[in-house]
Amino acid sequence: MAECKYCQKDYQESERTLIKNELWFANFDNHPVSPGHMKIIPKRHVISIIELTNTELISMREIMKQASELIEKEYHPDGYNYRN
């Protein structure tokens, strides 16, 4: 398997990263489907959400809340969609 670009420390620490914690980071999507479209990415490579630990899931919720607050401030959406 070729190395995943999201697993690369340079990508995780780039100026694109707007929100991060010990286990996750988030940035706006390069090809947004709607204004404010963000990617929330685990620092540990996983294929599916079912591979995440309980600690990672709790930490993901913290990042999702911060991302939602940032999107709300910048874009004032009518709602949010969260997908795997």
C-alpha positions, 0 to 999 in steps of 0.5 A: 500500500502506498503511504496515505497522504493523511498519515504524513506528518507534513500534511497533518501539521500543514497550514491547512489544518485548522483544528487538531488534538492528539488523535484528530485534525481537520481542514476544509475540503479542496473540493467542497460539496457545500460551503464549509465542507470540512474533513475530520481525519484521524491521525492513525490510519484506519479504513472504517469508523468501526476500527476506531477505539472508544477513546478515538470516538470520544476525541472525534466528537470533540473535534466535530464540535469545534469544527461545527462551531467554526463552520457556524461562525464562518458560514451560518449553515441551515444544518450539518451532515456528518458522514463516514 
